[in-house]
C-alpha cells in the first residue's frame, strides 16, 4: 500500500519549549510525536498557543504515554511501575523496529498517523467516508476548521478573509484545530451527511464543550505526562480500550457512540464530530477518498515526486485546502465523563463540569483542586487525576486550559492560566493547611461578592430605576478588585506552613479579611466617585456601602439607629 502524506510521527508539527539544560546542539522549535516522547525529559512544556488545542493535545499525549509505558492497564503495582519509569528519567524508547516502548508502538501503528492518505487508508483522527457521504460542493471549508477565524456571515474582527478565497492553513495549524473540533466542537447545524439513505445535518456538542480542563504540570514534559496518567478503573476492559487510530474499522454512524472502556478511550475516543482534511491541489496528494477504488484525482504529481510505495519527501509548505466537518453519531451518547474537570452538582441533582470563565481567576478554583472535600453549595469534586498526580512529585503546578463558550455554538475566549507550585499543600500531603486554603479563597470571594452587591445597589438607587443596567459599574469594579485580590491571595498562600505543625497553618485570618475588605472598599470608592458630588449620588453611595461589610455590619448599624 502506498505511503500516506505527512506523518505526525516524524514531521515537526508540535511547538515546544526546551529546558535550559537540554543538550543536543540547535534545538528545533517544533517536533514530531517520536522526538517529543523520546526527549520529553528535555522539554519544559508544550508551546501550543491556543488553550483548547493544548488541552486536546495533552490528552492524546497522555494516551500515547500510557501505551508506551504499559501504564494503560490496572494492577495493584500501578503506582510502583510509574515510579520505576520516573526513576529511569525518560519514557522507554524500546528497540527500533521491535516491540514495546516508543519505537515499538509507532512501528506498529505507523500507517495510522498520516494526515492525508489518498489511497483510501485511515488518516489520523479522520473519517475518509465523508468524501462520499457529504456534498463535496458544500464542505465546511478551512475558515470553519480554524476556530479563531470568522466564517460564514460572522464579523471579521481581527483579520479579513472570505470563504471564497481563504488563507490556507499549514498542516500543523490544521491538525491542532482538528483536535479542537473533536473535543470542543459545537452542537447544532453542520454539514449534511448521508448514511444508509438518510441525510442529517445536526451534531451534538464535543465532550469538553464549555469545560475548564485542569492539568498537573511538572518541571519537564516527562513529569507532566506521567502526572497526567490515571489508573484504569475496576470496571474497565483493557482489551477493548482503544484509541481511534487503533480501531480495526471505523464506527457505525447509526449506532450509539461506543462507551469508553478504559483510560485511553476516555482520553481520545469520545468525539461527537467527524472531520476530513483535504490537501491543497498543489500538494503531493490528491483529495482523500472513501475507498481506494474511488480516489478523486488531484493535481498531477511533480516530476520529483517519489514513486508510489516510497516515503514522500517532507514538504514544509504543505497546505490544507478544504475540510469536511459534520456529525459522527446520529444517536446520543453516554453522559460526559472526564478525569481533568471539576465536577459540580446542580440544584436539580444533575452533574456538570465547572465551566470555563475568562473573567475568573484560577486561584478561585484552588481549594477544589487541592482539598478532598472542598466547600461549596455546588458540591465540587476535584479532578480524578489530582488523586494520583502528587505521587510523581510535590513540585507540581496546575495548568488550566479551556474555552469560554456556550453549550451550543457561541465561542467567546480562550482560558489559559497556571499556578505556582501548589501540590505540596494538597490535603494528602499537608492536611493541617486544608482549612486555611479553603478559608483564604472564601475570604477573597466573599468580599468580591459583597462589592458586586454594593455597586449594584448604589447604581439602582442613584438611577432610581430598578431595571437599569449596572453593567458598566460592575465591570469596572470587577476589573479593579479581582486582579488585586488574586495577588493578595497568592502572597498569603506563599506564607502557609509547608511543615507539619498542626497548630499553626500560617494564616492570619483576621488580617487576610481586613486586606480583602480594604481592596473591596478601594474599588467601590473608585467606581462610585463620579456621582458623590451630587446629594442623590452621595446618599446612594453611602447607603449601599453597608453591603461591603455583610449582614452583621448592616444589622449592627440598624441597631445603633
C-alpha positions as CSV (number, residue, x, y, z in Angstrom):
1,X,0.0,0.0,0.0
2,X,1.5,3.4,-0.9
3,X,2.6,5.6,2.0
4,X,0.5,8.4,3.2
5,X,1.5,12.0,3.3
6,X,2.7,14.0,6.3
7,X,3.5,11.6,9.1
8,X,2.7,13.1,12.6
9,X,5.3,10.7,14.0
10,X,8.1,12.2,12.0
11,X,7.1,15.7,10.8
12,X,7.8,18.6,13.2
13,X,4.3,19.9,13.9
14,X,4.2,20.3,17.7
15,X,5.6,23.5,19.2
16,X,7.6,23.0,22.3
17,X,9.8,24.9,24.9
18,X,13.0,23.2,25.8
19,X,14.5,23.1,29.3
20,X,17.5,25.4,29.8
21,X,19.7,22.3,30.4
22,X,18.6,20.4,27.3
23,X,21.6,19.2,25.2
24,X,22.0,18.2,21.6
25,X,23.0,21.3,19.6
26,X,20.5,23.6,18.0
27,X,17.1,22.7,19.3
28,X,14.1,22.8,16.9
29,X,11.0,24.8,17.8
30,X,8.7,22.1,16.6
31,X,9.0,18.3,16.9
32,X,7.1,15.2,15.8
33,X,5.5,12.7,18.1
34,X,8.5,10.4,18.2
35,X,11.0,13.1,19.1
36,X,8.6,14.6,21.6
37,X,8.2,11.3,23.5
38,X,11.9,10.3,23.3
39,X,13.0,13.7,24.5
40,X,10.2,14.5,26.9
41,X,12.7,14.8,29.7
42,X,14.5,17.7,27.8
43,X,11.3,19.6,27.0
44,X,9.9,22.0,29.5
45,X,6.3,22.2,28.2
46,X,4.2,22.4,25.0
47,X,4.1,25.8,23.4
48,X,0.7,25.5,21.8
49,X,-0.8,29.0,21.7
50,X,-4.5,28.1,21.7
51,X,-5.7,26.7,25.1
52,X,-8.3,24.2,23.8
53,X,-5.8,22.8,21.3
54,X,-3.2,22.5,24.1
55,X,-5.7,20.6,26.3
56,X,-6.7,18.3,23.5
57,X,-3.1,17.5,22.5
58,X,-2.2,16.7,26.1
59,X,-5.0,14.1,26.2
60,X,-3.5,12.5,23.1
61,X,-0.1,12.5,24.6
62,X,-1.4,11.0,27.9
63,X,-2.8,8.1,25.9
64,X,0.4,7.6,24.0
65,X,2.4,7.8,27.2
66,X,0.1,5.2,28.8
67,X,0.6,2.9,25.8
68,X,4.4,3.1,25.5
69,X,4.9,2.7,29.3
70,X,2.4,-0.1,29.8
71,X,0.5,2.0,32.3
72,X,-2.7,1.7,30.4
73,X,-3.8,-1.3,32.4
74,X,-4.8,-1.8,36.0
75,X,-3.0,-3.6,38.8
76,X,-2.0,-3.1,42.4
77,X,1.5,-2.2,41.4
78,X,0.5,0.6,39.0
79,X,2.0,3.4,41.2
80,X,5.2,1.4,41.7
81,X,5.6,0.9,37.9
82,X,5.1,4.6,37.3
83,X,7.7,5.3,39.9
84,X,10.2,3.0,38.2
85,X,9.7,4.9,34.9
86,X,10.2,8.1,36.8
87,X,13.4,6.8,38.3
88,X,14.6,5.9,34.8
89,X,14.3,9.6,33.8
90,X,12.8,9.0,30.4
91,X,10.0,7.2,28.6
92,X,11.0,3.7,27.5
93,X,12.4,4.1,23.9
94,X,12.1,0.4,23.0
95,X,14.2,-1.3,20.4
96,X,14.0,0.2,16.9
97,X,11.5,-1.9,14.9
98,X,10.9,-4.1,17.9
99,X,8.2,-4.5,20.4
100,X,7.3,-2.1,23.2
101,X,8.3,1.4,24.1
102,X,8.1,4.4,21.8
103,X,9.7,2.8,18.8
104,X,7.7,-0.4,19.0
105,X,4.4,1.4,19.3
106,X,5.0,3.7,16.4
107,X,6.3,0.9,14.3
108,X,3.1,-1.0,14.8
109,X,0.7,1.9,14.1
110,X,2.8,3.9,11.6
111,X,0.2,3.8,8.9
112,X,-2.5,5.4,11.1
113,X,-0.5,8.6,11.8
114,X,-0.6,10.2,8.4
115,X,-2.7,13.3,7.9
116,X,-3.5,12.5,4.3
117,X,-3.9,9.1,2.8
118,X,-5.0,9.3,-0.8
119,X,-5.0,5.5,-1.2
120,X,-8.1,5.1,0.9
121,X,-6.4,4.4,4.2
122,X,-7.1,5.8,7.6
123,X,-5.8,9.4,8.0
124,X,-5.3,10.2,11.7
125,X,-8.4,11.1,13.7
126,X,-10.4,11.5,10.4
127,X,-13.2,9.7,8.6
128,X,-12.5,9.1,4.9
129,X,-16.1,8.1,4.3
130,X,-17.1,11.8,4.4
131,X,-15.7,12.2,0.9
132,X,-18.8,10.3,-0.5
133,X,-21.3,10.8,2.4
134,X,-21.1,14.6,2.3
135,X,-21.6,17.0,-0.6
136,X,-18.1,17.9,-1.9
137,X,-19.6,21.2,-3.3
138,X,-20.8,22.2,0.2
139,X,-17.9,21.5,2.5
140,X,-17.2,23.4,5.8
141,X,-14.0,25.0,4.5
142,X,-10.8,25.9,6.2
143,X,-12.2,29.1,7.8
144,X,-14.7,26.9,9.7
145,X,-11.9,24.5,10.6
146,X,-9.7,27.2,12.2
147,X,-11.7,28.2,15.3
148,X,-10.0,31.6,15.6
149,X,-11.2,32.7,12.1
150,X,-14.6,34.3,11.2
151,X,-16.6,32.0,8.9
152,X,-19.9,32.3,7.1
153,X,-21.7,35.6,7.9
154,X,-19.8,36.3,11.1
155,X,-18.0,39.6,11.6
156,X,-14.3,39.8,10.9
157,X,-12.7,41.4,14.0
158,X,-9.0,40.7,13.8
159,X,-8.5,39.5,10.2
160,X,-10.1,39.8,6.8
161,X,-10.8,36.8,4.7
162,X,-13.6,35.2,2.7
163,X,-14.7,31.7,2.3
164,X,-14.3,32.0,-1.5
165,X,-10.6,32.8,-1.2
166,X,-9.4,31.8,2.3
167,X,-5.8,31.8,3.6
168,X,-5.0,28.2,3.5
169,X,-3.5,26.8,6.8
170,X,-0.4,24.7,7.0
171,X,-0.8,21.2,8.2
172,X,0.3,21.8,11.9
173,X,-2.3,24.5,12.4
174,X,-5.0,22.4,10.7
175,X,-4.2,19.3,12.8
176,X,-4.4,21.3,16.1
177,X,-7.7,22.7,15.1
178,X,-8.9,19.3,14.1
179,X,-8.3,18.3,17.7
180,X,-10.2,21.4,19.0
181,X,-13.2,20.3,17.0
182,X,-13.1,16.7,18.4
183,X,-13.1,17.9,22.0
184,X,-14.8,21.4,22.0
185,X,-16.9,21.3,18.9
186,X,-20.4,22.9,18.9
187,X,-23.8,21.4,18.7
188,X,-26.4,22.2,16.2
189,X,-26.4,22.7,12.4
190,X,-23.4,21.2,10.5
191,X,-22.7,19.9,7.0
192,X,-25.2,17.3,5.8
193,X,-24.1,13.7,5.9
194,X,-26.0,10.9,4.3
195,X,-25.7,7.4,5.9
196,X,-27.9,4.4,4.8
197,X,-30.0,6.7,2.6
198,X,-30.9,9.1,5.5
199,X,-29.4,12.6,5.4
200,X,-28.8,14.5,8.7
201,X,-27.2,17.8,9.4
202,X,-27.2,18.1,13.2
203,X,-24.3,17.4,15.6
204,X,-24.1,17.1,19.4
205,X,-21.5,19.1,21.4
206,X,-18.0,17.8,22.0
207,X,-17.1,16.1,25.3
208,X,-15.2,19.2,26.7
209,X,-17.7,21.8,25.5
210,X,-17.8,24.8,27.9
211,X,-15.4,22.9,30.3
212,X,-12.3,24.1,32.0
213,X,-9.6,21.4,32.0
214,X,-7.1,21.2,34.8
215,X,-3.6,19.6,34.3
216,X,-0.8,18.9,36.7
217,X,2.4,20.4,35.3
218,X,6.0,19.4,36.3
219,X,9.4,20.8,35.6
220,X,9.6,18.8,32.3
221,X,7.1,17.4,29.9
222,X,8.2,13.9,31.1
223,X,6.9,14.7,34.6
224,X,3.8,16.4,33.2
225,X,2.9,13.3,31.1
226,X,3.4,10.9,33.9
227,X,1.5,13.1,36.4
228,X,-1.4,13.2,33.9
229,X,-1.9,9.4,33.9
230,X,-4.9,8.0,35.7
231,X,-5.0,4.3,36.6
232,X,-7.6,2.1,35.0
233,X,-10.9,1.6,36.8
234,X,-12.0,-1.8,38.1
235,X,-14.8,-1.9,35.5
236,X,-12.5,-1.2,32.5
237,X,-11.9,-3.7,29.8
238,X,-8.3,-3.4,28.7
239,X,-8.7,-5.4,25.5
240,X,-11.4,-3.0,24.3
241,X,-9.7,0.2,25.4
242,X,-8.8,1.6,22.0
243,X,-7.8,5.0,20.7
244,X,-9.5,6.0,17.4
245,X,-6.4,5.2,15.3
246,X,-6.3,1.7,16.8
247,X,-9.8,0.8,15.7
248,X,-9.9,-2.1,13.3
249,X,-12.9,-0.4,11.5
250,X,-14.5,3.0,11.6
251,X,-17.6,3.1,13.8
252,X,-21.1,2.9,12.5
253,X,-22.6,6.4,12.5
254,X,-26.1,5.0,13.0
255,X,-25.1,3.0,16.1
256,X,-24.8,4.6,19.6
257,X,-21.4,6.0,20.3
258,X,-19.1,3.3,21.8
259,X,-18.7,3.6,25.5
260,X,-15.1,4.2,26.8
261,X,-13.6,1.0,28.1
262,X,-10.5,2.4,29.8
263,X,-8.2,5.4,30.2
264,X,-7.1,5.6,26.6
265,X,-10.5,5.6,25.1
266,X,-11.7,8.0,27.7
267,X,-8.9,10.3,26.7
268,X,-9.2,10.1,22.9
269,X,-12.4,8.3,21.7
270,X,-15.3,10.5,22.9
271,X,-15.6,12.9,19.9
272,X,-19.1,13.7,18.5
273,X,-17.8,15.2,15.3
274,X,-16.3,13.6,12.1
275,X,-13.8,15.5,10.1
276,X,-11.7,15.0,6.9
277,X,-8.9,17.3,5.8
278,X,-8.3,17.8,2.1
279,X,-4.8,18.8,0.9
280,X,-4.5,21.8,-1.4
281,X,-4.3,21.0,-5.1
282,X,-0.6,21.8,-5.4
283,X,0.4,19.2,-2.8
284,X,1.8,15.8,-3.4
285,X,-1.5,14.0,-2.6
286,X,-4.9,14.2,-4.2
287,X,-8.0,14.6,-2.0
288,X,-8.7,11.6,0.2
289,X,-11.4,9.2,-0.9
290,X,-13.6,6.8,1.0
291,X,-12.1,3.8,-0.7
292,X,-9.0,3.0,-2.8
293,X,-11.0,2.5,-6.0
294,X,-12.9,5.8,-5.7
295,X,-10.0,8.1,-5.2
296,X,-10.7,11.5,-6.7
297,X,-7.7,12.7,-8.9
298,X,-5.7,15.6,-7.6
299,X,-3.1,17.7,-9.5
300,X,-0.5,15.5,-11.4
301,X,2.5,14.6,-9.3
302,X,5.5,16.8,-9.7
303,X,8.4,15.4,-11.6
304,X,10.5,14.9,-8.4
305,X,7.7,13.1,-6.6
306,X,8.8,9.7,-5.3
307,X,7.2,6.6,-6.9
308,X,4.3,5.0,-5.1
309,X,5.3,2.8,-2.3
310,X,8.2,5.1,-1.1
311,X,8.0,7.7,1.6
312,X,7.4,11.3,0.2
313,X,9.9,14.0,1.0
314,X,8.8,16.3,3.7
315,X,7.1,19.5,2.4
316,X,7.1,22.4,4.8
317,X,4.7,24.3,2.6
318,X,2.1,21.6,2.6
319,X,-1.3,23.3,3.0
320,X,-4.8,22.2,3.8
321,X,-7.2,23.3,1.0
322,X,-10.6,22.2,2.4
323,X,-12.3,20.4,5.3
324,X,-15.4,18.3,5.8
325,X,-16.9,18.8,9.3
326,X,-20.1,17.0,10.3
327,X,-21.7,14.7,12.9
328,X,-20.1,11.5,13.9
329,X,-23.0,9.7,15.5
330,X,-26.7,10.1,14.9
331,X,-27.7,8.8,18.4
332,X,-26.9,10.5,21.7
333,X,-24.1,9.0,23.8
334,X,-23.4,8.4,27.5
335,X,-23.2,11.3,29.9
336,X,-19.9,13.2,29.9
337,X,-17.1,11.9,32.0
338,X,-13.6,13.3,32.2
339,X,-10.7,12.9,34.7
340,X,-9.5,16.5,34.3
341,X,-12.6,18.5,35.1
342,X,-14.0,19.8,38.3
343,X,-17.5,18.2,38.6
344,X,-20.4,20.0,40.3
345,X,-24.0,19.2,41.1
346,X,-26.9,21.5,40.2
347,X,-29.9,22.1,42.4
348,X,-31.8,19.6,40.3
349,X,-29.1,17.0,41.1
350,X,-27.5,17.0,37.7
351,X,-23.7,16.5,37.4
352,X,-21.9,19.1,35.2
353,X,-18.3,20.3,34.7
354,X,-17.3,23.7,36.2
355,X,-17.4,26.0,33.1
356,X,-14.6,28.0,31.7
357,X,-14.9,31.7,32.5
358,X,-12.4,34.1,31.1
359,X,-13.1,36.6,33.9
360,X,-12.5,34.2,36.7
361,X,-9.0,33.8,38.3
362,X,-7.6,30.3,38.7
363,X,-7.0,30.9,42.4
364,X,-10.7,30.8,43.0
365,X,-10.7,27.1,42.0
366,X,-7.6,26.1,44.0
367,X,-9.4,24.6,47.0
368,X,-11.4,22.4,44.7
369,X,-8.2,21.1,43.3
370,X,-6.2,20.5,46.5
371,X,-8.8,19.5,49.0
372,X,-10.6,16.1,49.3
373,X,-13.9,17.7,50.1
374,X,-13.9,21.4,49.1
375,X,-16.7,23.6,50.4
376,X,-19.5,25.0,48.2
377,X,-23.2,24.6,47.6
378,X,-22.4,23.0,44.2
379,X,-20.6,20.1,45.9
380,X,-17.4,20.4,43.8
381,X,-15.4,17.2,43.2
382,X,-11.8,17.6,42.2
383,X,-10.5,16.1,39.0
384,X,-9.6,12.4,39.4
385,X,-6.1,12.9,38.1
386,X,-5.3,15.0,41.1
387,X,-5.7,12.0,43.4
388,X,-2.6,10.3,42.0
389,X,-0.6,13.1,40.3
390,X,1.1,14.1,43.6
391,X,2.8,10.7,43.6
392,X,5.1,12.0,40.8
393,X,6.4,15.0,42.7
394,X,5.2,17.6,45.1
395,X,6.7,20.3,42.9
396,X,3.7,20.3,40.5
397,X,1.9,23.3,39.3
398,X,-1.6,23.5,37.9
399,X,-2.4,24.5,34.3
400,X,-6.0,25.4,33.5
401,X,-6.9,25.3,29.8
402,X,-10.4,25.9,28.4
403,X,-12.7,27.6,26.1
404,X,-15.2,30.2,27.4
405,X,-18.2,29.3,25.2
406,X,-21.9,28.5,25.5
407,X,-23.3,25.0,25.2
408,X,-24.2,25.3,21.5
409,X,-22.2,27.4,19.0
410,X,-21.0,30.7,20.5
411,X,-17.3,30.9,21.4
412,X,-16.0,33.8,23.4
413,X,-12.4,33.5,24.6
414,X,-9.7,31.0,25.4
415,X,-8.7,30.4,29.0
416,X,-5.1,29.7,29.9
417,X,-3.8,30.1,33.4
418,X,-1.3,28.5,35.7
419,X,-0.4,28.5,39.3
420,X,3.0,28.4,41.2
421,X,3.9,25.1,42.9
422,X,0.9,24.1,44.9
423,X,0.9,20.3,45.3
424,X,3.0,20.5,48.4
425,X,-0.2,21.8,50.0
426,X,-2.5,19.1,48.7
427,X,-4.6,17.8,51.6
428,X,-3.0,14.3,51.4
429,X,0.5,15.9,52.0
430,X,-0.4,18.8,54.3
431,X,-3.8,18.1,55.9
432,X,-3.3,20.8,58.6
433,X,-3.4,23.5,55.8
434,X,-6.6,22.3,54.2
435,X,-8.9,24.7,56.2
436,X,-6.5,27.6,55.6
437,X,-6.6,27.1,51.8
438,X,-10.3,27.0,51.7
439,X,-10.7,29.9,54.1
440,X,-8.4,32.1,52.2
441,X,-10.3,31.5,48.9
442,X,-13.6,32.1,50.6
443,X,-12.4,35.4,52.1
444,X,-11.4,36.7,48.7
445,X,-14.6,35.6,47.0
446,X,-16.9,36.9,49.8
447,X,-15.6,40.4,49.6
448,X,-15.8,40.3,45.8
449,X,-19.5,39.3,46.0
450,X,-20.1,42.0,48.6
451,X,-18.5,44.5,46.3
452,X,-20.8,43.5,43.5
453,X,-23.9,43.8,45.6
454,X,-22.8,47.2,46.9
455,X,-22.1,48.6,43.4
456,X,-25.4,47.2,42.0
457,X,-27.4,48.7,44.9
458,X,-25.7,52.1,44.6
459,X,-26.3,52.2,40.9
460,X,-30.0,51.3,41.3
461,X,-30.5,53.9,44.0
462,X,-28.7,56.6,42.0
463,X,-30.6,55.9,38.8
464,X,-33.9,55.5,40.7
465,X,-34.7,52.7,38.3
466,X,-34.6,49.0,39.5
467,X,-34.4,47.8,35.9
468,X,-31.4,50.0,35.0
469,X,-28.3,48.0,34.0
470,X,-25.3,48.5,36.3
471,X,-23.1,46.7,33.8
472,X,-20.5,49.4,33.3
473,X,-20.0,49.9,37.1
474,X,-19.9,46.2,37.7
475,X,-17.3,45.6,35.0
476,X,-15.2,48.5,36.4
477,X,-15.4,47.2,40.0
478,X,-14.5,43.7,38.9
479,X,-11.5,44.9,37.0
480,X,-10.3,46.8,40.0
481,X,-10.9,44.2,42.6
482,X,-10.3,40.7,41.3
483,X,-6.7,41.1,39.9
484,X,-5.6,42.7,43.2
485,X,-7.4,40.1,45.2
486,X,-5.5,37.4,43.2
487,X,-2.2,39.0,44.1
488,X,-3.3,39.2,47.7
489,X,-4.3,35.5,47.7
490,X,-1.0,34.2,46.2
491,X,1.1,36.4,48.6
492,X,-0.7,34.9,51.6
493,X,-0.8,31.4,50.1
494,X,3.0,31.5,49.8
495,X,3.3,32.0,53.6
496,X,1.2,29.0,54.5
497,X,3.1,26.4,56.5
498,X,4.7,23.7,54.4
499,X,5.9,21.7,57.5
500,X,3.9,19.5,59.8
501,X,2.8,22.0,62.5
502,X,-0.9,21.3,63.0
503,X,-1.3,24.1,65.4
504,X,-0.3,26.9,63.0
505,X,-1.1,26.6,59.3
506,X,0.4,30.1,58.8
507,X,-2.8,32.0,58.0
508,X,-3.8,35.1,60.0
509,X,-7.5,35.1,59.1
510,X,-8.3,38.4,60.7
511,X,-5.5,40.2,58.7
512,X,-6.5,38.4,55.5
513,X,-10.1,39.5,56.0
514,X,-9.0,43.1,56.5
515,X,-6.8,43.0,53.4
516,X,-9.6,41.8,51.1
517,X,-12.1,44.2,52.7
518,X,-9.7,47.1,52.0
519,X,-9.4,46.1,48.4
520,X,-13.2,46.0,48.0
521,X,-13.5,49.4,49.7
522,X,-10.9,51.0,47.4
523,X,-12.6,49.5,44.3
524,X,-16.0,50.7,45.5
525,X,-14.8,54.3,46.2
526,X,-13.1,54.5,42.8
527,X,-16.1,53.3,40.8
528,X,-18.6,55.5,42.6
529,X,-16.5,58.6,42.9
530,X,-18.1,60.4,39.9
531,X,-21.6,60.5,41.4
532,X,-20.8,61.5,45.0
533,X,-20.7,65.2,44.0
534,X,-24.5,65.3,44.0
535,X,-26.7,64.9,47.0
536,X,-28.6,62.0,45.5
537,X,-25.4,60.3,44.4
538,X,-23.7,60.7,47.8
539,X,-26.8,59.3,49.6
540,X,-27.0,56.3,47.2
541,X,-23.3,55.5,47.6
542,X,-23.3,56.0,51.4
543,X,-26.3,53.7,51.9
544,X,-25.1,51.0,49.6
545,X,-21.7,51.0,51.2
546,X,-23.0,48.9,54.1
547,X,-23.2,45.9,51.6
548,X,-19.4,45.8,51.7
549,X,-19.5,44.6,55.3
550,X,-22.1,41.9,55.1
551,X,-25.3,41.3,57.1
552,X,-23.6,41.5,60.5
553,X,-22.3,45.1,59.9
554,X,-25.6,46.1,58.4
555,X,-27.6,44.7,61.4
556,X,-25.3,46.5,63.8
557,X,-25.8,49.8,62.2
558,X,-29.6,49.4,62.2
559,X,-29.5,48.7,66.0
560,X,-27.4,51.9,66.6
561,X,-30.0,53.9,64.7
